Amino acid sequence: MQRDLSFKWYFPHTPAAVWACLTEQEAIAEWLMKNDFRPVVGHKFNFHTKPIPKMDFDGIIYCEVLEVEALKRLVYSWKGGPAPGVITLDTILTWTLIPKENGTEVRLEHSGFKGFKNYLSSLFMGAGWNGRIRKRLETLLNENANATT
């Protein structure tokens, strides 16, 4: 059993503005999680959030940048588990930016949820990606746009 998540969002902001929110540490921390991200292929980084022991999650997402095509595409691994070095979730996150008239279409693919336990994780994560996380990204984009006008 495998499940993949796929979302398509439109933001009335330039690809450069969206890209900045996806690739700058401080911006990512505002809409997603604390991190030590750098948009460099091969860079290993972590996201930090609240642990969820009932879900065998230690609160750290272990990642590696796999692809960077500035203003267009960003791919990184997304791994987690109950303790450092014990990985039970091994997935890939892909961001694709497509310029549209007066804005940017953002495609998010989170793929590779294998097995029943990770299927359950994908349900929670899918709701988060398409709900509060999308809204927080949108809020940050709007705040940044208002700050520059």
C-alpha positions as CSV (number, residue, x, y, z in Angstrom):
1,M,0.0,0.0,0.0
2,Q,1.4,3.4,-1.0
3,R,-0.2,6.8,-1.0
4,D,1.0,10.0,-2.5
5,L,-0.3,13.5,-1.8
6,S,-0.8,16.2,-4.5
7,F,-2.0,19.8,-4.2
8,K,-2.3,22.7,-6.5
9,W,-2.6,26.2,-5.2
10,Y,-2.7,29.7,-6.7
11,F,-1.2,32.7,-5.0
12,P,-1.4,36.2,-6.5
13,H,2.3,36.7,-5.9
14,T,5.4,36.4,-8.2
15,P,7.4,33.2,-8.4
16,A,10.3,35.1,-6.7
17,A,8.1,35.9,-3.7
18,V,6.9,32.4,-3.4
19,W,10.4,31.0,-3.9
20,A,11.7,33.2,-1.1
21,C,9.1,31.7,1.3
22,L,10.1,28.2,0.3
23,T,13.8,28.7,0.5
24,E,14.7,31.2,3.2
25,Q,15.2,29.7,6.7
26,E,13.4,32.5,8.5
27,A,10.4,32.5,6.2
28,I,10.1,28.7,6.4
29,A,10.2,28.9,10.2
30,E,7.2,31.3,10.0
31,W,4.9,29.2,7.9
32,L,6.2,25.6,8.5
33,M,8.8,24.8,11.1
34,K,12.1,25.8,12.6
35,N,14.8,24.5,10.3
36,D,18.4,24.8,9.1
37,F,17.5,24.7,5.4
38,R,19.7,25.9,2.6
39,P,18.8,25.6,-1.1
40,V,21.9,23.6,-2.0
41,V,21.8,20.1,-3.5
42,G,23.2,17.6,-1.0
43,H,22.5,19.8,2.0
44,K,21.2,17.8,4.9
45,F,18.8,19.7,7.2
46,N,16.1,19.2,9.8
47,F,12.7,20.5,10.6
48,H,11.8,20.7,14.3
49,T,8.3,20.4,15.8
50,K,6.5,18.9,18.7
51,P,7.1,15.2,19.2
52,I,4.1,12.8,18.8
53,P,5.1,9.6,20.7
54,K,1.8,7.9,20.0
55,M,2.6,8.2,16.3
56,D,6.3,7.1,16.8
57,F,7.5,10.6,15.9
58,D,10.4,12.3,17.7
59,G,9.6,15.8,16.4
60,I,12.5,15.9,13.9
61,I,12.1,15.6,10.2
62,Y,15.4,14.6,8.6
63,C,15.8,16.0,5.1
64,E,18.3,16.3,2.2
65,V,18.0,18.7,-0.7
66,L,17.8,16.6,-3.9
67,E,17.0,19.2,-6.6
68,V,17.1,22.9,-6.9
69,E,16.0,24.8,-10.0
70,A,15.7,28.4,-8.8
71,L,12.2,29.9,-9.1
72,K,10.9,26.7,-10.6
73,R,11.4,23.4,-8.6
74,L,12.6,22.3,-5.2
75,V,12.8,18.6,-4.1
76,Y,13.9,17.2,-0.8
77,S,13.6,14.0,1.2
78,W,11.3,14.0,4.2
79,K,12.1,11.3,6.8
80,G,10.9,10.7,10.3
81,G,10.7,8.2,13.1
82,P,10.6,7.6,16.8
83,A,14.3,8.4,17.4
84,P,17.4,9.7,15.6
85,G,18.6,7.1,13.2
86,V,15.3,5.1,13.3
87,I,13.4,6.0,10.2
88,T,9.8,4.7,9.7
89,L,8.7,7.4,7.3
90,D,10.7,7.9,4.1
91,T,9.1,10.3,1.6
92,I,9.9,12.9,-1.0
93,L,8.6,16.5,-1.1
94,T,8.5,18.3,-4.5
95,W,7.6,22.0,-4.9
96,T,6.9,23.2,-8.5
97,L,6.3,26.9,-9.3
98,I,4.5,27.8,-12.5
99,P,4.2,31.5,-13.4
100,K,0.6,32.5,-14.2
101,E,-1.0,35.8,-15.1
102,N,-0.8,37.9,-12.0
103,G,0.6,35.2,-9.8
104,T,2.0,31.7,-9.3
105,E,0.6,28.2,-9.4
106,V,2.3,26.1,-6.7
107,R,2.2,22.4,-7.0
108,L,3.1,20.3,-3.9
109,E,3.7,16.6,-4.2
110,H,4.5,14.6,-1.1
111,S,5.1,11.0,-2.2
112,G,6.1,7.7,-0.9
113,F,3.8,7.0,2.1
114,K,4.2,3.2,2.4
115,G,2.4,0.8,4.7
116,F,-0.6,1.2,6.9
117,K,1.0,3.4,9.6
118,N,2.4,5.8,7.0
119,Y,-1.0,5.8,5.3
120,L,-2.5,7.2,8.5
121,S,0.3,9.7,8.7
122,S,-0.5,10.8,5.1
123,L,-4.1,11.5,6.1
124,F,-3.0,13.9,8.9
125,M,-0.2,15.5,6.8
126,G,-2.5,15.9,3.8
127,A,-5.0,17.8,5.9
128,G,-2.3,19.9,7.3
129,W,-0.6,20.7,4.0
130,N,-3.9,21.7,2.4
131,G,-5.3,23.4,5.4
132,R,-3.4,25.4,8.0
133,I,0.0,25.2,6.4
134,R,-1.3,26.5,3.0
135,K,-3.0,29.3,4.9
136,R,0.1,30.2,6.9
137,L,2.1,30.3,3.6
138,E,-0.5,32.5,2.1
139,T,-0.6,34.8,5.1
140,L,3.2,35.2,5.0
141,L,3.1,36.0,1.3
142,N,0.4,38.6,1.8
143,E,2.3,40.2,4.8
144,N,5.5,40.3,2.7
145,A,3.7,41.9,-0.2
146,N,2.1,44.5,2.1
147,A,5.5,45.3,3.7
148,T,7.0,46.2,0.3
149,T,4.1,48.4,-0.9
